[in-house]
Amino acid sequence: MMPMPVPRNHEEEQKAKALRGRMFVLNELVQTEKDYVKDLGVVVEGFIPRIEEKGTPDDMNGKEKIVFGNIHQIYDWHKE
């Protein structure tokens, strides 16, 4: 016969529940950061080079900095 699990007191249960909640939030933050860096990479490594290669539409000429600003620096900082 297996022994009955030792009941945990209410305080320990609350601490464990809070820890699970914090871990869930931290995991969500890490995954969100990974998704953000991936999306920045799509723009920096895919979209921007394509625009530079094919040229920008006339109504966007000279506005690249307004649209993309310092996205390269943001991407470099986040991917490290």
N, C-alpha and C positions, 0 to 999 in steps of 0.2 A: 504494500500500500504506500502510495506517495504521500509525503507530508503536505499538509495544507500550506499554501503560501502565507508568509507572515504579513498580516495586514499592515499597511503603511498608515501613518497618521495623516490627518488632514493637511497639516502644514507641508509635509513631504510631497503629498500629491499635488498641492498647489504649486510648489517649487518646480516639480517635474513638468507640470502643464505649462508654466511660464517659460521654462527652458525650451520646450518643444515649440512654443509660439515664437520665441526669439530665433531659434534655428530656422524655422520656416521663413521668417522675414529676411534673415541674412542670406539664405539660399536664393530667395527671390531677388534680392538686390544683386547678388553675384551673377545670376542668370540674365538679369536686365542689363547689367554692364556688358556682358559678353555679347548680347544681341545688339546693343548700341554700337560697340566697336565693330562688329561685323557689318552693320549698316553703314557706318562711316567709311569702312573699307570699300564697300561697293561704290560709294560716291567718289572717294579719293583715287582708288585704283582702277575703277572702271569708267564711270561717267565723265569725270573731268578730263582724263586723257582722250576720250572719244571726242569731247567738245573741242579740245585743243587741236586734235587731228583734223576734224571736219569743219572747224570754224563755228562761230556763234551766229545765231540769227541777227539780222540787222538791228532789230529793236533791243538787242541785248549787248551790242558792242560797247565795250568800256564799262560794263556793269558787272563783270565777273566778280570783282572784289566785293561788291555789294551783296551779291547772291551767295558766294562761297566764303567770303571773309577769310578767317584763319583756320579753315576746316582741316588743312594739312597739319597744323600744329596741334589742334585738338585731337586729331586721330593719332598722331605720334605719341602724345602724352598718355592717352587712354590705352593704347595697345601695349604699353610697357608694363 
